[in-house]
Amino acid sequence: MKLWRTANLFTPAEVQRAFAALHRNVATLYSVSGTSSPLRPFVRRRGGVHGHRRDHIELPLHHMYEANTVYQQLPIEVRWICTGLHEATLSYAQEALREPGVSSAARDEILSNLGRNSVLRVLRYPAGSGCRPHVDPGLCTALLVGSAGGLEVSTTDAVLTPFANRPGYHTATVASPPTSVRGEASNMPGTLPHWEPVLTAHTGEAVVMAGNMLGAVSGGALPGVLHRVRRDWVAGTPRRDGLRSPSPSAACVGSDADAETDAGSEVFRFNVIVELRPAHPKRWYAATLGQPPLSFASSPLTPA
């Protein structure tokens, strides 16, 4: 099966309404104005010396399963998108776990314990900010392309060691330690594989891709997909003053190095992501390393 694919899940109008709702509700959703909200404990900020560079809401997926007060804080237009992305990840996971390299025991246990660690994220990138090349740590991920371009997927199957098993805490043993983030940024042009832009913003399509855990449970047959968001996604985006934002460096990609943000543009890139993660990742990593799998009592947290 394909390691990543696009899926027509929504109409363009549904996607546009969701992004518009995020724009309208920024202050409440991301606690920008210091307002108190049930979502506030779930807001994360990635920062640098010039102030925070990227906000994201990271909500454990059981809140969606329960449709509780925390989940209800998201605009209804965004919740509709989350439901569709969740269905897409479940469909992909069920198909992938039927592949010959995956044991039936792994398939059944993983699918019955996805509510514990799985997450949905709603990201907000300011102009000049992106996301460094990485493989998602979970089983699989579904995401909108974003309210602006910039998403790129690697066209090679091999994942370089510095980018494997990151970000996130679902980690496996790697052959050599990762380089520093700043070192990665400086070495990227000569070491990264080829990239394919995913140019479907606002069309209603989503991208579904394999994560690092799928590579582990499939014995490497279905490796996680390396992807990134370029820092220069804002190039050509209309500003409120009618001008167009200039591109930062066309060669720049997102990293943890300080990003140069066009503070006057007030342009942000939003995205919605659902990532399925098994409840006990260390168990499956131990199995792939030839160690006896750990034993855990099953506590299913599945949607009704």
C-alpha positions in Angstrom: 0.0 0.0 0.0 1.1 3.6 -0.4 2.9 5.2 2.4 1.0 8.4 1.9 -2.0 9.4 -0.1 -4.5 12.2 -0.6 -8.2 11.7 0.2 -11.2 13.8 -0.8 -12.8 14.2 2.6 -14.4 17.7 2.5 -15.8 20.3 0.2 -13.7 23.4 -0.4 -16.4 25.5 1.4 -16.1 23.2 4.5 -12.4 23.7 4.7 -12.6 27.5 4.2 -15.3 27.8 6.9 -13.1 25.8 9.3 -10.0 28.1 8.7 -12.2 31.2 8.9 -13.5 30.0 12.3 -10.0 29.6 13.5 -9.1 33.1 12.5 -12.2 34.5 14.2 -11.5 32.7 17.5 -7.8 33.0 17.8 -7.8 34.9 21.1 -10.0 32.3 22.9 -8.5 29.2 21.3 -4.9 30.0 21.8 -5.3 32.2 25.0 -3.6 35.0 23.1 -5.2 37.7 25.2 -4.8 35.8 28.5 -8.4 34.7 28.5 -9.2 31.6 30.5 -10.6 28.7 28.6 -10.9 24.9 29.1 -8.4 24.6 26.2 -5.7 26.6 27.9 -3.9 23.6 29.5 -3.6 22.1 26.0 -2.0 25.1 24.3 1.7 24.7 23.5 4.1 27.4 22.3 7.3 26.8 20.4 9.5 29.8 21.1 12.8 31.6 20.3 14.5 34.7 21.4 12.2 36.8 19.3 9.0 35.5 21.0 6.9 32.5 20.4 7.0 31.3 16.8 4.3 28.6 16.6 1.2 27.9 18.7 -0.6 24.6 18.7 -3.5 23.0 20.6 -2.7 19.4 21.4 -5.7 17.6 22.6 -5.8 13.9 23.6 -8.2 12.2 21.3 -10.4 10.8 24.0 -11.8 14.3 24.5 -13.3 14.0 21.0 -14.5 10.5 21.6 -16.3 11.7 24.8 -17.5 15.0 23.1 -16.8 16.7 26.4 -16.6 20.3 27.4 -13.0 20.7 26.4 -13.6 19.4 22.9 -16.7 21.5 22.5 -14.5 24.7 22.8 -13.3 24.0 19.2 -15.6 25.7 16.6 -18.2 23.4 15.2 -16.6 23.9 11.7 -13.3 22.6 13.1 -14.9 19.7 14.9 -16.4 18.6 11.6 -12.9 18.5 10.1 -11.6 16.5 13.1 -14.3 13.9 12.6 -13.4 13.4 8.9 -9.7 13.2 9.6 -10.2 10.7 12.4 -12.2 8.5 10.1 -9.5 8.7 7.5 -6.8 7.7 10.0 -8.8 4.7 11.2 -9.4 3.5 7.6 -5.7 3.8 6.8 -4.6 2.1 10.0 -7.0 -0.8 9.5 -5.7 -1.3 6.0 -2.1 -1.0 7.0 -2.4 -3.4 9.9 -3.7 -6.1 7.6 -0.4 -6.1 5.7 1.4 -9.4 5.8 4.3 -8.1 8.0 1.9 -7.2 10.9 0.8 -9.9 13.3 -2.9 -10.3 14.0 -2.2 -9.9 17.7 -0.6 -6.5 17.1 -3.4 -5.5 14.8 -6.1 -6.3 17.3 -4.4 -4.8 20.4 -3.3 -1.6 18.7 -6.8 -0.9 17.2 -8.5 -1.4 20.6 -6.2 1.0 22.4 -5.9 4.1 20.3 -7.8 6.4 22.6 -5.1 6.7 25.3 -2.2 8.4 23.4 -3.7 9.5 20.1 -4.0 13.3 19.6 -5.6 16.0 17.5 -3.7 19.2 16.9 -4.7 22.6 15.6 -1.6 24.5 14.6 -1.0 28.2 14.0 2.2 29.2 12.2 3.2 32.9 12.0 4.8 34.3 8.8 8.3 33.0 8.5 7.8 29.9 10.6 7.6 26.3 9.4 8.3 22.8 10.7 11.6 21.0 10.2 11.7 17.6 8.4 10.4 14.9 10.7 8.5 11.6 10.8 5.4 11.6 13.0 5.9 9.2 15.9 2.5 7.5 15.8 0.9 4.9 13.7 -0.5 7.3 11.0 -1.6 10.9 10.6 -4.2 12.7 8.6 -4.0 16.4 8.1 -5.3 19.2 5.9 -2.8 20.6 3.6 -3.2 23.9 5.5 -4.7 27.3 5.0 -1.6 28.2 2.9 0.9 26.1 1.0 4.3 24.9 2.3 3.6 21.3 3.1 6.1 19.0 1.3 6.5 15.2 1.4 9.8 13.3 0.8 9.8 11.3 -2.4 12.4 8.8 -1.2 11.7 5.8 1.0 14.9 6.1 3.1 14.7 8.3 6.2 18.0 9.8 7.4 18.8 8.9 11.0 18.8 12.5 12.3 15.1 12.8 11.3 13.9 9.4 12.4 11.8 8.9 15.5 11.2 12.6 16.0 9.4 14.7 17.2 7.5 13.1 20.1 8.3 10.6 22.8 7.7 7.5 20.8 11.4 6.8 20.3 13.4 3.8 19.2 17.1 3.1 19.4 18.9 4.7 16.5 22.4 3.9 15.1 23.9 7.3 15.8 22.8 10.3 18.0 20.9 13.1 16.2 22.8 16.1 15.3 22.0 19.4 16.9 19.0 21.2 15.5 21.1 24.2 14.4 23.5 21.8 12.8 20.7 20.1 10.9 19.5 23.4 9.6 22.9 24.3 8.3 23.5 20.9 6.6 20.0 20.5 5.1 20.6 21.6 1.5 23.2 18.9 0.9 21.7 16.0 2.9 17.9 16.1 2.5 16.1 13.9 0.0 13.9 15.2 -2.8 10.6 16.9 -1.8 7.2 17.0 -3.5 5.0 20.0 -2.7 1.4 19.1 -1.8 -0.5 21.8 -3.6 -4.1 21.2 -2.6 -4.8 24.0 -0.1 -8.5 24.7 0.3 -9.6 22.0 -2.1 -11.1 19.7 0.5 -8.3 17.1 0.2 -6.4 15.7 3.2 -3.1 13.9 3.3 -2.9 10.6 5.2 0.6 9.2 5.9 2.4 6.4 7.7 4.1 7.2 11.0 7.2 5.9 12.7 5.2 3.3 14.7 3.8 1.7 11.6 7.3 1.1 10.4 8.1 -0.6 13.7 5.1 -3.0 13.8 5.4 -3.8 10.1 9.1 -4.8 10.4 10.1 -1.8 8.2 7.8 -2.7 5.3 5.8 0.5 5.8 8.2 3.1 7.0 7.1 6.5 8.3 6.9 9.4 5.8 9.4 12.3 6.1 7.7 15.6 5.6 8.1 19.3 6.4 6.5 22.8 6.2 8.6 25.4 4.4 9.3 28.7 6.2 8.6 30.6 3.0 5.0 29.5 2.6 3.9 33.1 3.1 5.5 34.3 -0.1 2.8 36.0 -2.2 0.1 35.9 0.5 -2.0 39.0 0.4 -1.6 41.2 3.5 -4.3 43.3 5.1 -2.7 46.5 3.7 -3.1 45.2 0.2 0.6 44.4 -0.4 2.1 41.0 -0.7 4.5 39.5 1.8 8.0 39.0 0.5 9.6 35.6 0.7 12.2 34.9 3.3 15.0 32.8 1.8 13.6 30.4 -0.8 16.1 27.8 0.5 14.9 28.1 4.1 12.8 25.3 5.7 11.4 25.2 9.1 13.8 24.3 11.9 14.3 25.2 15.6 16.6 28.0 14.5 15.1 31.4 15.0 12.7 32.3 12.2 12.5 35.7 10.7 8.9 36.8 11.1 7.3 39.6 9.2 5.6 41.1 12.2 3.6 43.6 10.2 1.9 41.1 7.9 -0.4 39.5 10.5 -0.5 36.4 8.3 -0.9 33.0 9.9 -1.0 29.5 8.5 -3.5 27.1 10.2 -3.7 23.4 10.1 -5.7 20.6 11.6 -4.1 17.2 12.3 -5.3 13.8 13.8 -2.5 11.4 14.7 -3.2 7.8 15.9 -0.8 6.5 18.5 -0.9 3.1 20.2 -1.3 3.0 24.0 2.0 1.2 24.7 4.6 2.2 22.2 7.6 0.8 24.1 6.0 -2.7 23.8 6.1 -2.6 20.0 9.6 -1.0 19.8 10.9 -3.8 22.1 9.4 -6.4 19.8 11.1 -4.9 16.8 14.4 -4.8 18.6 14.2 -8.6 19.2 13.3 -8.2 22.9 10.4 -9.9 24.6 7.3 -7.7 24.2 6.2 -6.1 27.5 2.8 -7.2 28.8 0.1 -4.7 29.5 -3.4 -5.1 30.6 -5.8 -3.9 27.9 -7.9 -0.9 28.7 -9.8 -0.1 25.5 -10.7 3.5 24.9 -12.5 3.4 21.6 -15.2 5.6 20.0 -18.7 4.5 20.4 
